[in-house]
Each structure stands twice: as C-alpha cells, then as structure tokens.
Amino acid sequence: EIQKALFYGTPEFGGEYSSIATLVPTGKGTSASHLTATQDKFVEGEATIIELSGVYQRYHCPMARTVLLGKPDQVKIDTMNKTNEALQAGIDAAKPGQTADDVAQAFWKILDKYGIEKTSRTGYSIGIGYPPDWGEHTLNISKGDMTILEPNVTFHMIAVMQFGGWGVGLNGEIEHASAFIHTLRFGNKFRDAVGGTSYLSFTNTRGPAGSKMSIPMMHKTDSGLRPYYLTHEFTIHDAPFDDEIVIAIGGASSGRAHARTGDRYQDMKEMGLDPK
C-alpha cells in the first residue's frame, strides 16, 4: 500500500518510482542503514524506521519517520527528543551563505551537550535521481564539508542514531579481523590464484554498517611499480551487521590509466640507495 501510494503520487501531478526501494528496517534492523522490507513480523516494543520518497519528474523528496510499536521505550523516546532538538538546530543554521559544516556544527553541538556520539553524516544533497541512489553527491552535512549553501540548494536531513544496544558492527576489536587476514593461510590462497608474490596491502577499520571501506592494491609481483598503486572504495549498506566481520579482497586487470609517476627504483637510484 505504501508503494502504491508513492507510485500514484498526487491527483494534480501523479508520481513515479523512487530511486531507492522503500526502507523499512525494524527491531534490531534499525541499527543498520538502508534495510528493505522482509517477511519478518513486527514485534511489540520495537522501533520501525520508514524511509521513502515522493518523486516527480525524477526529482525526489525523501522523508523518514520512526514508529514505536506498542508500549514506548522511554530510552528511545528520550533519544528521539534529543535527536529532534539537534535536527532543528541544524535546520535553523541552514541559510544561504552558510556552509555544510556550519549546519553540521549546529547539529553536533546539541548531540555533544547530551553526550551522544554519531559518526555518520546527518544529511546530503538531493535532486534528480535514478536507481540505485537518490543522492546528488554534491555535499554532505558533516563536519569539515565547507561547501557553501546556495539559494534553492536542497538536501535530505536525516538523523539516524545507531548506538548502544542498537549498534551494529561495533561488537569487537580490529584485532579480530586482523587475525583473519594477517596470515599466510589467507594471503597465499590469493597469491596462488593470481600467480603473485607480493605481500597483500591492507587496511583494518572498525565501524557500523554502511561504513566506507578502502582496499589498497599494488602489482602482484613487484611492489615498487607505482602505476599499480590503486585504491578501491566501496560500502555495503547492510554490513557489517551485529557480530559480523567484513573481509574483502580487491584486484584489477591493469594499473592506473595515464600513470606518470614512475617507480620507486628511480627514486632509490637518485638517492644512492640499493634497490635490492
């Protein structure tokens, strides 16, 4: 019924499909970003987040709401009230000439007052969108984004709080993931498959579902060739979930296009060092 209403839109202008499926995480799933509907039953006392968007000529107008089913949990209610206060502070700071950082600072000032920690952005630009994303990718409401807000700039302010008993991907140490990858039992499998001899470059990070992950890469047999220094960045919207570890391996069929930085051996020669 929700999807049907979105597709039909309004009598005056109609509607069309959204670039992102209707997001309906519930219960434990509310601690992860961008979970779609499942066949699971709603449970009394749990929260459900509904995030959707009206669409007209591919312009999106997203909205998110949290529904508490049954007897409200006072902790969740208190958190929502504090979050709404922070959200309003950010909205009040959103004026032409201000920066995205100004809006973020106003938002996080309230969270800091209550001792609430939030590491993800709290808004992003929107406009014309096609699957799989309605985001415009021109600004983020986060600390350090100095993009100036121009008249008619439109962004989606959404303050999803994911922490404590609702947290995901944070129940562990970086050392747990390191134990999987920093071993020949792991690296040799990959090297044998691709005929490589170089060590596997790596990153170890810790964060909730939807965190950005980076995979550094180099030449499979010669770690000194700079044109093969690559980085692949990606996110998995619903991972790592609670008590999960994400392990990813990256590979490329060639080096960087139009590489012009030479290699480390020339540097070593100029510095009088033995490349061996």
Backbone as CSV, one residue per row, in Angstrom:
resi,resn,N_x,N_y,N_z,CA_x,CA_y,CA_z,C_x,C_y,C_z
1,GLU,0.826,-1.199,0.000,0.000,0.000,0.000,0.868,1.261,0.000
2,ILE,1.990,1.213,0.749,2.897,2.362,0.769,3.471,2.604,-0.624
3,GLN,3.938,1.517,-1.267,4.493,1.644,-2.611,3.427,2.139,-3.593
4,LYS,2.238,1.626,-3.464,1.156,2.007,-4.367,0.874,3.503,-4.262
5,ALA,0.836,4.006,-3.022,0.567,5.421,-2.816,1.675,6.286,-3.421
6,LEU,2.921,5.821,-3.297,4.042,6.571,-3.858,3.966,6.629,-5.383
7,PHE,3.645,5.489,-6.002,3.589,5.438,-7.461,2.459,6.324,-8.007
8,TYR,1.334,6.334,-7.298,0.214,7.137,-7.767,0.465,8.627,-7.556
9,GLY,1.222,8.975,-6.519,1.511,10.377,-6.265,0.285,11.168,-5.880
10,THR,0.175,12.403,-6.388,-0.958,13.270,-6.077,-1.883,13.385,-7.292
11,PRO,-3.141,13.719,-7.075,-4.075,13.865,-8.211,-3.609,14.922,-9.214
12,GLU,-2.946,15.968,-8.711,-2.535,17.057,-9.596,-1.339,16.684,-10.479
13,PHE,-0.363,15.970,-9.893,0.895,15.746,-10.608,1.245,14.279,-10.819
14,GLY,0.554,13.374,-10.176,0.891,11.965,-10.303,2.171,11.637,-9.555
15,GLY,2.811,10.540,-9.916,4.039,10.128,-9.248,4.759,9.088,-10.074
16,GLU,5.881,8.606,-9.576,6.637,7.567,-10.263,7.526,6.845,-9.260
17,TYR,8.255,5.852,-9.741,9.056,5.023,-8.845,10.231,5.804,-8.276
18,SER,10.628,5.412,-7.062,11.755,6.051,-6.396,13.057,5.369,-6.791
19,SER,14.164,6.098,-6.658,15.474,5.536,-6.987,15.943,4.515,-5.960
20,ILE,15.364,4.545,-4.767,15.696,3.587,-3.717,14.404,2.924,-3.267
21,ALA,14.441,1.624,-3.050,13.260,0.916,-2.559,12.855,1.466,-1.196
22,THR,11.587,1.337,-0.865,11.120,1.773,0.445,11.868,1.019,1.536
23,LEU,12.457,1.775,2.451,13.294,1.192,3.506,12.467,1.047,4.776
24,VAL,12.373,-0.182,5.288,11.548,-0.438,6.467,12.291,-1.362,7.440
25,PRO,13.434,-0.945,7.985,14.090,-1.775,8.997,13.305,-1.739,10.302
26,THR,13.262,-2.845,10.995,12.519,-2.902,12.251,13.309,-3.680,13.294
27,GLY,13.070,-3.358,14.574,13.761,-4.051,15.657,15.263,-3.891,15.562
28,LYS,15.973,-4.989,15.616,17.434,-4.986,15.541,17.919,-4.389,14.233
29,GLY,17.100,-4.515,13.187,17.491,-3.998,11.889,17.611,-2.495,11.831
30,THR,17.014,-1.759,12.791,17.107,-0.302,12.773,18.515,0.183,13.057
31,SER,19.390,-0.709,13.512,20.772,-0.314,13.789,21.628,-0.361,12.532
32,ALA,21.060,-0.777,11.416,21.783,-0.814,10.143,21.109,0.130,9.159
33,SER,21.896,0.618,8.225,21.359,1.562,7.245,20.775,0.844,6.030
34,HIS,19.676,1.386,5.529,19.135,1.010,4.216,18.682,-0.443,4.101
35,LEU,18.050,-0.964,5.148,17.491,-2.306,5.045,16.086,-2.224,4.472
36,THR,15.795,-3.086,3.520,14.482,-3.092,2.882,13.529,-4.020,3.643
37,ALA,12.277,-4.037,3.211,11.249,-4.813,3.901,11.522,-6.311,3.801
38,THR,11.137,-7.043,4.830,11.277,-8.501,4.847,9.924,-9.110,5.228
39,GLN,9.892,-10.426,5.351,8.683,-11.119,5.768,8.591,-11.255,7.294
40,ASP,9.543,-10.688,8.014,9.512,-10.763,9.476,8.307,-10.009,10.024
41,LYS,7.784,-10.507,11.135,6.637,-9.878,11.778,7.097,-8.735,12.680
42,PHE,6.264,-7.700,12.776,6.536,-6.628,13.720,6.400,-7.162,15.144
43,VAL,7.234,-6.652,16.046,7.246,-7.103,17.428,6.921,-5.925,18.343
44,GLU,6.032,-6.164,19.290,5.640,-5.102,20.209,6.852,-4.608,20.995
45,GLY,6.934,-3.290,21.137,8.018,-2.682,21.882,9.223,-2.315,21.039
46,GLU,9.263,-2.762,19.792,10.392,-2.458,18.927,10.096,-1.254,18.040
47,ALA,11.151,-0.625,17.594,11.025,0.535,16.717,11.088,0.096,15.257
48,THR,10.432,0.860,14.392,10.498,0.644,12.952,10.777,1.974,12.273
49,ILE,11.769,2.001,11.409,12.092,3.213,10.656,11.516,3.076,9.248
50,ILE,10.764,4.069,8.825,10.202,4.094,7.476,10.846,5.256,6.728
51,GLU,11.567,4.942,5.667,12.190,5.984,4.842,11.751,5.771,3.393
52,LEU,11.177,6.816,2.820,10.641,6.729,1.464,10.756,8.094,0.799
53,SER,10.318,8.175,-0.445,10.426,9.449,-1.154,9.307,9.599,-2.164
54,GLY,8.748,10.787,-2.220,7.868,11.140,-3.317,8.728,11.549,-4.509
55,VAL,8.264,11.263,-5.712,9.065,11.541,-6.919,8.191,12.203,-7.986
56,TYR,8.717,13.283,-8.567,8.030,13.947,-9.670,9.075,14.358,-10.700
57,GLN,8.947,13.832,-11.914,9.894,14.088,-12.985,11.332,13.837,-12.508
58,ARG,11.503,12.767,-11.751,12.760,12.275,-11.199,13.306,13.121,-10.059
59,TYR,12.646,14.228,-9.692,13.044,14.969,-8.507,12.510,14.238,-7.269
60,HIS,13.353,14.068,-6.283,12.995,13.300,-5.095,12.782,14.197,-3.875
61,CYS,11.846,13.795,-3.062,11.603,14.466,-1.780,11.494,13.399,-0.695
62,PRO,12.633,12.962,-0.141,12.617,11.875,0.845,12.071,12.308,2.204
63,MET,11.630,11.329,2.955,11.136,11.556,4.306,11.407,10.305,5.130
64,ALA,11.735,10.476,6.388,11.962,9.338,7.285,11.221,9.572,8.600
65,ARG,10.618,8.517,9.111,9.918,8.580,10.390,10.191,7.305,11.181
66,THR,10.205,7.427,12.491,10.367,6.268,13.367,9.061,6.001,14.103
67,VAL,8.635,4.745,14.082,7.391,4.348,14.747,7.726,3.363,15.858
68,LEU,7.240,3.635,17.059,7.416,2.721,18.189,6.134,1.911,18.351
69,LEU,6.241,0.612,18.238,5.078,-0.263,18.290,4.800,-0.705,19.719
70,GLY,3.552,-0.578,20.140,3.192,-0.997,21.487,3.608,0.037,22.523
71,LYS,3.960,-0.419,23.711,4.360,0.471,24.789,5.706,1.095,24.473
72,PRO,5.785,2.427,24.429,7.038,3.087,24.052,8.150,2.829,25.071
73,ASP,9.347,2.680,24.566,10.540,2.554,25.389,11.025,3.968,25.712
74,GLN,11.095,4.316,26.992,11.427,5.679,27.383,12.813,6.097,26.910
75,VAL,13.748,5.151,26.900,15.096,5.480,26.427,15.060,5.912,24.966
76,LYS,14.293,5.177,24.157,14.175,5.531,22.751,13.461,6.872,22.582
77,ILE,12.432,7.107,23.370,11.713,8.377,23.289,12.626,9.541,23.645
78,ASP,13.392,9.396,24.729,14.319,10.456,25.142,15.357,10.721,24.055
79,THR,15.857,9.651,23.460,16.855,9.800,22.398,16.262,10.499,21.183
80,MET,15.032,10.141,20.838,14.379,10.784,19.702,14.171,12.276,19.968
81,ASN,13.790,12.623,21.182,13.594,14.039,21.515,14.897,14.820,21.406
82,LYS,15.981,14.233,21.894,17.288,14.898,21.799,17.735,15.010,20.348
83,THR,17.461,13.973,19.588,17.834,13.986,18.174,17.030,15.034,17.412
84,ASN,15.742,15.143,17.718,14.911,16.158,17.071,15.398,17.558,17.397
85,GLU,15.861,17.748,18.629,16.412,19.055,19.022,17.654,19.375,18.187
86,ALA,18.510,18.375,18.022,19.715,18.578,17.208,19.356,18.838,15.754
87,LEU,18.373,18.107,15.263,17.940,18.268,13.878,17.409,19.671,13.637
88,GLN,16.620,20.171,14.569,16.066,21.513,14.424,17.167,22.566,14.463
89,ALA,18.179,22.347,15.304,19.305,23.281,15.360,20.025,23.328,14.025
90,GLY,20.183,22.154,13.393,20.808,22.122,12.083,19.975,22.813,11.028
91,ILE,18.671,22.591,11.064,17.769,23.230,10.106,17.807,24.747,10.264
92,ASP,17.825,25.217,11.517,17.871,26.659,11.776,19.148,27.297,11.231
93,ALA,20.221,26.507,11.173,21.506,27.035,10.687,21.627,26.970,9.170
94,ALA,20.680,26.324,8.513,20.746,26.154,7.058,20.217,27.396,6.355
95,LYS,21.119,28.288,5.978,20.771,29.527,5.295,21.775,29.785,4.174
96,PRO,21.351,30.446,3.102,22.294,30.765,2.022,23.518,31.506,2.567
97,GLY,24.684,31.111,2.100,25.917,31.723,2.576,26.591,30.931,3.675
98,GLN,25.812,30.130,4.416,26.391,29.231,5.395,27.033,28.045,4.670
99,THR,27.852,27.292,5.379,28.455,26.102,4.789,27.794,24.846,5.349
100,ALA,28.008,23.734,4.671,27.510,22.459,5.193,28.110,22.196,6.571
101,ASP,29.350,22.628,6.777,29.993,22.475,8.078,29.268,23.267,9.158
102,ASP,28.784,24.469,8.838,28.041,25.280,9.816,26.794,24.535,10.295
103,VAL,26.084,23.911,9.351,24.886,23.153,9.713,25.263,21.955,10.584
104,ALA,26.345,21.283,10.209,26.793,20.118,10.979,27.222,20.516,12.387
105,GLN,27.943,21.624,12.504,28.402,22.068,13.818,27.222,22.372,14.739
106,ALA,26.171,22.980,14.188,24.980,23.279,14.990,24.296,21.999,15.436
107,PHE,24.240,21.026,14.540,23.628,19.735,14.861,24.424,19.010,15.951
108,TRP,25.743,18.890,15.756,26.550,18.123,16.705,26.735,18.850,18.042
109,LYS,26.548,20.155,18.061,26.629,20.888,19.335,25.580,20.374,20.311
110,ILE,24.392,20.070,19.799,23.324,19.532,20.650,23.645,18.098,21.064
111,LEU,24.123,17.287,20.120,24.484,15.914,20.483,25.573,15.907,21.548
112,ASP,26.566,16.782,21.395,27.653,16.852,22.381,27.114,17.235,23.755
113,LYS,26.107,18.091,23.760,25.515,18.511,25.038,24.939,17.325,25.797
114,TYR,24.383,16.368,25.055,23.781,15.199,25.679,24.725,13.989,25.725
115,GLY,25.941,14.175,25.231,26.888,13.063,25.260,26.554,11.959,24.279
116,ILE,25.887,12.312,23.169,25.514,11.328,22.155,26.562,11.343,21.044
117,GLU,27.038,10.171,20.667,28.047,10.060,19.620,27.409,9.595,18.315
118,LYS,27.728,10.308,17.248,27.262,9.931,15.905,28.408,10.197,14.949
119,THR,28.845,9.173,14.215,29.998,9.323,13.335,29.618,9.500,11.865
120,SER,28.394,9.156,11.509,27.989,9.271,10.103,27.409,10.655,9.826
121,ARG,27.313,11.003,8.559,26.744,12.289,8.167,25.290,12.375,8.610
122,THR,24.754,13.596,8.638,23.355,13.741,9.030,22.513,14.361,7.921
123,GLY,23.069,14.433,6.725,22.305,14.946,5.597,23.148,14.931,4.335
124,TYR,22.475,15.046,3.194,23.181,15.043,1.918,22.282,15.667,0.858
125,SER,22.895,16.131,-0.220,22.153,16.819,-1.272,21.290,15.838,-2.069
126,ILE,20.145,16.321,-2.493,19.240,15.511,-3.313,18.736,16.355,-4.473
127,GLY,18.198,15.689,-5.470,17.639,16.373,-6.626,17.107,15.340,-7.601
128,ILE,17.564,15.418,-8.845,17.184,14.410,-9.830,17.925,13.120,-9.507
129,GLY,17.209,12.005,-9.486,17.847,10.746,-9.130,17.334,9.575,-9.933
130,TYR,18.219,8.641,-10.197,17.882,7.378,-10.855,18.482,6.245,-10.027
131,PRO,17.901,5.046,-10.109,18.439,3.934,-9.338,19.942,3.766,-9.609
132,PRO,20.731,3.446,-8.590,20.270,2.956,-7.284,20.261,4.005,-6.178
133,ASP,20.349,5.318,-6.499,20.529,6.297,-5.436,19.782,7.569,-5.780
134,TRP,19.153,8.184,-4.765,18.520,9.474,-4.993,19.426,10.625,-4.550
135,GLY,20.588,10.311,-3.989,21.520,11.348,-3.575,22.168,12.035,-4.770
136,GLU,22.495,13.324,-4.602,23.075,14.109,-5.689,24.603,14.127,-5.638
137,HIS,25.177,13.769,-4.490,26.630,13.649,-4.329,27.369,14.968,-4.542
138,THR,26.774,16.074,-4.125,27.457,17.365,-4.234,27.826,17.955,-2.890
139,LEU,27.165,17.532,-1.811,27.550,17.987,-0.478,27.037,17.000,0.562
140,ASN,27.699,17.002,1.716,27.267,16.209,2.866,27.155,17.120,4.073
141,ILE,26.126,16.925,4.869,26.023,17.659,6.126,26.888,16.909,7.140
142,SER,28.144,17.235,7.143,29.108,16.604,8.049,30.204,17.609,8.353
143,LYS,30.864,17.409,9.468,31.922,18.324,9.872,33.044,18.314,8.836
144,GLY,33.483,19.502,8.465,34.580,19.613,7.524,34.169,19.842,6.085
145,ASP,32.877,19.673,5.771,32.420,19.937,4.409,32.151,21.443,4.292
146,MET,33.027,22.134,3.598,32.954,23.591,3.526,32.163,24.072,2.302
147,THR,31.362,23.206,1.710,30.526,23.609,0.586,29.553,24.701,1.013
148,ILE,29.507,25.779,0.260,28.621,26.903,0.597,27.199,26.593,0.134
149,LEU,26.236,26.861,1.000,24.831,26.628,0.668,24.317,27.787,-0.181
150,GLU,23.918,27.470,-1.397,23.379,28.473,-2.314,21.853,28.482,-2.223
151,PRO,21.218,29.580,-2.657,19.743,29.584,-2.692,19.217,28.422,-3.519
152,ASN,18.171,27.776,-3.022,17.493,26.653,-3.673,18.266,25.334,-3.610
153,VAL,19.396,25.319,-2.910,20.058,24.035,-2.664,19.138,23.177,-1.809
154,THR,19.000,21.911,-2.167,18.100,21.010,-1.449,18.880,19.831,-0.897
155,PHE,18.662,19.531,0.373,19.315,18.357,0.944,18.393,17.651,1.914
156,HIS,18.673,16.383,2.087,17.884,15.482,2.929,18.535,15.433,4.306
157,MET,17.883,16.023,5.311,18.384,15.973,6.692,17.764,14.764,7.377
158,ILE,18.581,13.795,7.721,18.076,12.598,8.377,19.032,12.213,9.492
159,ALA,18.542,12.204,10.696,19.395,11.966,11.861,19.147,10.570,12.418
160,VAL,19.636,9.568,11.721,19.510,8.200,12.212,20.558,7.969,13.289
161,MET,20.127,7.519,14.456,21.042,7.270,15.564,21.221,5.759,15.718
162,GLN,22.442,5.331,15.692,22.740,3.897,15.770,23.843,3.699,16.803
163,PHE,23.465,3.198,17.966,24.460,3.048,19.021,23.938,2.136,20.114
164,GLY,24.832,1.868,21.095,24.430,1.095,22.261,23.831,-0.235,21.896
165,GLY,22.700,-0.576,22.517,22.028,-1.835,22.245,21.490,-1.922,20.840
166,TRP,21.509,-0.781,20.127,21.025,-0.781,18.746,22.193,-0.771,17.768
167,GLY,23.422,-0.818,18.274,24.597,-0.676,17.424,24.847,-1.910,16.579
168,VAL,25.567,-1.717,15.481,25.954,-2.837,14.622,27.413,-2.679,14.238
169,GLY,28.077,-3.821,14.020,29.436,-3.785,13.542,30.441,-3.226,14.519
170,LEU,30.062,-3.021,15.750,30.968,-2.428,16.727,31.262,-3.374,17.881
171,ASN,30.713,-4.572,17.850,30.914,-5.514,18.946,32.153,-6.362,18.709
172,GLY,33.291,-5.753,18.724,34.522,-6.492,18.507,35.704,-5.555,18.393
173,GLU,36.862,-6.119,18.147,38.079,-5.345,18.031,38.630,-5.474,16.615
174,ILE,39.443,-4.498,16.220,40.139,-4.590,14.948,41.002,-5.842,14.924
175,GLU,41.510,-6.221,16.088,42.382,-7.392,16.167,41.672,-8.665,15.710
176,HIS,40.357,-8.709,15.885,39.612,-9.885,15.450,39.701,-10.051,13.938
177,ALA,39.519,-8.947,13.206,39.627,-9.012,11.748,41.070,-9.259,11.323
178,SER,42.005,-8.631,12.037,43.416,-8.815,11.700,43.827,-10.273,11.795
179,ALA,43.238,-10.992,12.743,43.588,-12.400,12.918,43.223,-13.237,11.691
180,PHE,42.235,-12.764,10.927,41.842,-13.490,9.719,42.790,-13.227,8.554
181,ILE,43.211,-11.971,8.390,43.899,-11.612,7.148,45.423,-11.596,7.257
182,HIS,45.961,-11.340,8.443,47.414,-11.246,8.568,48.024,-12.625,8.829
183,THR,47.863,-13.492,7.861,48.373,-14.847,7.972,48.600,-15.400,6.569
184,LEU,49.636,-16.224,6.419,49.909,-16.833,5.112,48.774,-17.745,4.661
185,ARG,48.033,-18.280,5.613,46.912,-19.150,5.249,45.870,-18.383,4.446
186,PHE,45.812,-17.089,4.646,44.886,-16.232,3.906,45.560,-15.703,2.630
187,GLY,46.734,-15.086,2.787,47.396,-14.444,1.659,47.826,-15.392,0.568
188,ASN,48.317,-16.556,0.946,48.811,-17.495,-0.062,47.708,-18.011,-0.979
189,LYS,46.508,-18.130,-0.454,45.389,-18.580,-1.292,45.191,-17.612,-2.461
190,PHE,45.269,-16.328,-2.152,45.073,-15.313,-3.181,46.276,-15.255,-4.122
191,ARG,47.478,-15.252,-3.551,48.675,-15.200,-4.392,48.753,-16.399,-5.342
192,ASP,48.440,-17.583,-4.832,48.471,-18.778,-5.683,47.473,-18.670,-6.829
193,ALA,46.332,-18.065,-6.567,45.277,-17.970,-7.583,45.658,-17.028,-8.716
194,VAL,46.427,-15.968,-8.398,46.744,-14.966,-9.422,48.209,-15.018,-9.863
195,GLY,48.972,-15.961,-9.317,50.383,-16.041,-9.659,51.189,-14.892,-9.096
196,GLY,50.839,-14.450,-7.892,51.514,-13.314,-7.285,52.568,-13.707,-6.272
197,THR,53.460,-12.746,-5.980,54.490,-12.949,-4.961,54.544,-11.802,-3.954
198,SER,53.941,-10.655,-4.289,53.960,-9.502,-3.392,53.092,-9.763,-2.166
199,TYR,53.405,-9.040,-1.089,52.523,-9.101,0.074,51.220,-8.370,-0.247
200,LEU,50.160,-8.686,0.462,48.876,-8.040,0.230,48.799,-6.763,1.063
201,SER,48.705,-5.618,0.383,48.498,-4.379,1.127,47.106,-4.424,1.762
202,PHE,46.884,-3.674,2.829,45.663,-3.873,3.601,45.257,-2.617,4.349
203,THR,44.020,-2.604,4.806,43.532,-1.633,5.784,42.715,-2.394,6.824
204,ASN,42.786,-1.949,8.059,41.959,-2.502,9.141,41.113,-1.365,9.683
205,THR,39.817,-1.487,9.636,38.946,-0.437,10.162,37.831,-1.047,10.988
206,ARG,37.177,-0.203,11.750,36.079,-0.634,12.608,34.948,0.373,12.473
207,GLY,33.733,-0.096,12.209,32.640,0.840,12.045,31.317,0.130,11.835
208,PRO,30.233,0.911,11.741,28.895,0.328,11.584,28.613,-0.038,10.140
209,ALA,27.454,-0.629,9.916,27.023,-0.957,8.553,27.013,0.309,7.706
210,GLY,27.433,0.174,6.455,27.447,1.320,5.565,28.724,2.136,5.618
211,SER,29.688,1.742,6.459,30.945,2.477,6.529,31.719,2.332,5.218
212,LYS,32.454,3.385,4.860,33.286,3.305,3.662,34.464,2.378,3.919
213,MET,34.730,1.489,2.979,35.861,0.573,3.059,36.807,0.838,1.904
214,SER,38.096,0.766,2.178,39.115,1.026,1.164,40.041,-0.177,1.048
215,ILE,40.307,-0.579,-0.187,41.225,-1.683,-0.442,42.398,-1.150,-1.267
216,PRO,43.591,-1.018,-0.665,44.764,-0.598,-1.442,45.296,-1.789,-2.239
217,MET,45.837,-1.508,-3.422,46.351,-2.579,-4.278,47.701,-2.189,-4.856
218,MET,48.481,-3.193,-5.230,49.775,-2.980,-5.868,50.005,-4.093,-6.883
219,HIS,51.133,-4.022,-7.615,51.448,-5.042,-8.597,51.628,-6.384,-7.897
220,LYS,51.153,-7.439,-8.520,51.141,-8.745,-7.855,52.529,-9.352,-7.667
221,THR,53.530,-8.887,-8.455,54.879,-9.462,-8.306,55.949,-8.417,-8.019
222,ASP,55.623,-7.126,-8.163,56.627,-6.082,-7.962,56.002,-4.913,-7.209
223,SER,56.291,-4.804,-5.935,55.664,-3.773,-5.099,56.233,-2.381,-5.348
224,GLY,57.266,-2.263,-6.196,57.880,-0.963,-6.444,57.296,-0.207,-7.616
225,LEU,56.371,-0.801,-8.345,55.803,-0.155,-9.524,54.631,0.740,-9.137
226,ARG,54.870,2.046,-9.080,53.844,2.988,-8.640,52.594,3.005,-9.523
227,PRO,52.695,2.810,-10.831,51.469,2.842,-11.649,50.437,1.802,-11.231
228,TYR,50.837,0.858,-10.393,49.901,-0.178,-9.944,49.406,0.071,-8.515
229,TYR,49.731,1.242,-7.960,49.194,1.600,-6.650,47.764,2.108,-6.861
230,LEU,46.799,1.305,-6.513,45.389,1.632,-6.707,44.636,1.535,-5.394
231,THR,43.498,2.196,-5.316,42.624,2.078,-4.152,41.188,1.902,-4.619
232,HIS,40.548,0.872,-4.122,39.132,0.633,-4.428,38.315,0.954,-3.186
233,GLU,37.325,1.849,-3.320,36.474,2.236,-2.203,35.039,1.779,-2.462
234,PHE,34.379,1.316,-1.409,33.001,0.854,-1.561,32.330,0.815,-0.197
235,THR,31.023,0.640,-0.208,30.255,0.438,1.017,29.299,-0.727,0.810
236,ILE,28.934,-1.356,1.901,27.880,-2.370,1.904,26.818,-1.855,2.864
237,HIS,25.663,-1.496,2.326,24.671,-0.788,3.133,24.229,-1.562,4.375
238,ASP,24.166,-2.897,4.293,23.645,-3.661,5.425,24.717,-4.548,6.066
239,ALA,25.972,-4.148,5.982,27.039,-4.927,6.612,28.184,-3.983,6.991
240,PRO,28.910,-4.281,8.071,28.770,-5.473,8.913,27.603,-5.341,9.890
241,PHE,26.837,-6.406,10.008,25.745,-6.431,10.972,26.303,-6.818,12.337
242,ASP,25.433,-6.937,13.315,25.860,-7.224,14.671,26.721,-8.492,14.713
243,ASP,27.917,-8.374,15.321,28.835,-9.506,15.467,29.311,-10.063,14.123
244,GLU,29.369,-9.216,13.100,29.883,-9.637,11.808,31.212,-8.956,11.507
245,ILE,32.011,-9.587,10.672,33.258,-9.019,10.182,33.225,-9.074,8.662
246,VAL,33.530,-7.968,8.017,33.600,-7.933,6.559,35.059,-8.080,6.142
247,ILE,35.339,-9.061,5.297,36.668,-9.264,4.730,36.537,-9.192,3.217
248,ALA,37.298,-8.307,2.602,37.191,-8.112,1.156,38.581,-8.100,0.526
249,ILE,38.679,-8.652,-0.665,39.917,-8.657,-1.434,39.658,-7.949,-2.754
250,GLY,40.581,-7.076,-3.154,40.420,-6.352,-4.400,41.456,-6.767,-5.428
251,GLY,41.106,-6.676,-6.693,42.030,-6.973,-7.777,41.709,-6.120,-8.982
252,ALA,42.701,-5.878,-9.817,42.498,-5.086,-11.030,43.242,-5.739,-12.183
253,SER,42.779,-5.495,-13.398,43.391,-6.111,-14.574,44.545,-5.284,-15.135
254,SER,44.730,-4.067,-14.616,45.821,-3.220,-15.099,46.118,-2.151,-14.061
255,GLY,47.135,-1.332,-14.339,47.463,-0.223,-13.454,46.597,0.989,-13.735
256,ARG,46.974,2.126,-13.159,46.213,3.355,-13.362,46.332,3.826,-14.809
257,ALA,45.260,4.356,-15.320,45.294,4.925,-16.671,46.129,6.205,-16.661
258,HIS,46.994,6.359,-17.643,47.813,7.572,-17.804,48.720,7.828,-16.606
259,ALA,49.230,6.770,-15.988,50.136,6.943,-14.843,51.411,7.645,-15.290
260,ARG,51.899,8.591,-14.468,53.081,9.377,-14.848,54.041,9.561,-13.677
261,THR,53.994,8.669,-12.699,54.824,8.865,-11.506,56.017,7.927,-11.435
262,GLY,56.276,7.159,-12.486,57.452,6.304,-12.482,57.381,5.199,-11.453
263,ASP,58.540,4.840,-10.903,58.554,3.801,-9.886,59.555,4.145,-8.800
264,ARG,59.546,3.384,-7.741,60.407,3.661,-6.584,61.879,3.429,-6.890
265,TYR,62.164,2.608,-7.877,63.555,2.272,-8.167,64.330,3.492,-8.654
266,GLN,63.697,4.359,-9.425,64.364,5.571,-9.884,64.659,6.480,-8.706
267,ASP,63.722,6.583,-7.755,63.968,7.387,-6.554,65.182,6.870,-5.800
268,MET,65.242,5.567,-5.622,66.336,4.959,-4.864,67.670,5.169,-5.559
269,LYS,67.668,5.110,-6.899,68.882,5.330,-7.661,69.387,6.750,-7.464
270,GLU,68.444,7.724,-7.516,68.818,9.124,-7.337,69.289,9.401,-5.910
271,MET,68.798,8.651,-4.954,69.186,8.831,-3.552,70.405,8.017,-3.169
272,GLY,70.942,7.272,-4.134,72.113,6.466,-3.866,71.840,5.237,-3.017
273,LEU,70.641,4.728,-3.093,70.267,3.566,-2.299,70.251,2.323,-3.179
274,ASP,70.494,1.184,-2.557,70.465,-0.080,-3.257,69.029,-0.543,-3.408
275,PRO,68.513,-0.662,-4.618,67.111,-1.071,-4.811,66.834,-2.491,-4.325
276,LYS,67.852,-3.257,-4.086,67.659,-4.618,-3.603,67.292,-4.611,-2.128
